[in-house]
Amino acid sequence: MKKISIRFAFILGFVGFVTSFGAHIVAVNLPFYAEQVGIGLAMIGVLIAAYDFAEIIAKPIFGSIGDKYGMKRAMFAGIVLFILASLLYPFVNPKLLIGIRFLQGLGAAALSAVSLALIGTYYKDNKGRAFGIYNAIKGVGYVVSPIIGGSIILKSNFNGIFYASAAIGIIALLLSLFLPKPAEQPKGAFDDDDDFSLKSMALVFKNKNLLPWFLVIVVNMFFVGILFGFLPVRVHNLGYNSFQSGLILSVTTISYLLIQPLAGWMADKMNQVHIIRVGLLLSCLATVIIPFVSGAGLIAVSALAGIGVGTVWTNSDTLVSTLGDQNKLGATMGVAGSFKEFGDMVGPLLMGFISQFFGLTAGFVVCASLGFLSFIIIMFIKTQVPVEKKFNS
């Protein structure tokens, strides 16, 4: 079999970059949209959740396209949908943004799922290196989108970020034309990793050791939604411009990304349970402090929050996979993924509605309190981690 060039991993990584860039360049600038259109904090939560809701339901759709017409065609369909949705916004009533975000989310779901599947299909011998390249390039989207989006709004208007998203999508589409046709499409390449079926839940919930960690996953995604959805609202309320807001969000994102390999290394040397507890506590403390600080203090606390959620994120999946029944690992990780999507969708909704009726400070405090409650629960639960998997060398 002819060896696939590693450059295709860079192309697929850029396809993944489209999803991270497109999601966050809009989300972190919603306070400026809200000011322009005249909507409240509850609607900001709905707009963030719409993208996640679309991703939850889109995988089966594009899975069917992939099964019928091939993986590359499914990815092309997702890219085209994302581009068209982005180009549509400047020509419709701004209040129709929720529909645009839903369409972008549908396209992004295909980009994310299919590009990952193609990495696994193309690379057999150096798969780890290929996934590393993919995740690194995709991660750049989280870092640069707040700064680029803030600069665009500062120099232009909210419409400009959709033109930028479409341009990134077009580049990805052109680059994807150079991808080779997969030699074979493995059976189950499009199995829905976020399957939230009753059967999967019933199987997984028999393992009571997993339940508190699913709770942690949901709460951690609450914090992710707050950081990338409502930290910009706090910054906006302080009177910072869009570029300054983007810088603060980028600090948060960089800390979130950089801590993950370090947190994973620490968990290998120590105990995953302890590392997750520390990360969750950091997230809780940072979230409850955010509405009470500004300037350098806000930057420091935002970075601390990023460190917290990154620490929990990188270790919770590993712990769940270790504690789960190895014969039902697919169902276990599928349910874990569904709880992530659930938290990512419901968190902004909860934060938005609490903030709408009781104020932004109340939203941060209540959501932080939910985090503290989950922290207390896992402190009093003894989790037995298999000895041979506690301390990997």
Secondary structure, 3 states (H helix, E strand, C coil): CCCCCCHHHHHHHHHHHHHHHHHHHHHCCHHHHHHHHCCCHHHHHHHHHHHHHHHHHHHHHHHHHHHHHCHHHHHHHHHHHHHHHHHHHHHCCHHHHHHHHHHHHHHHHHHHHHHHHHHHHHCCCCHHHHHHHHHHHHHHHHHHHHHHHHHHHHHCCCHHHHHHHHHHHHHHHHHHCCCCCCCCCCCCCCCCCCCCCHHHHHHHCCCCCCHHHHHHHHHHHHHHHHHHHCHHHHHHHCCCCHHHHHHHHHHHHHHHHHHHHHHHHHHHHCCHHHHHHHHHHHHHHHHHHHHHCCHHHHHHHHHHHHHHHHHHHHHHHHHHHHHCCHHHHHHHHHHHHHHHHHHHHHHHHHHHHHHHHHCHHHHHHHHHHHHHHHHHHHHCCCCCCCHHHHCCC
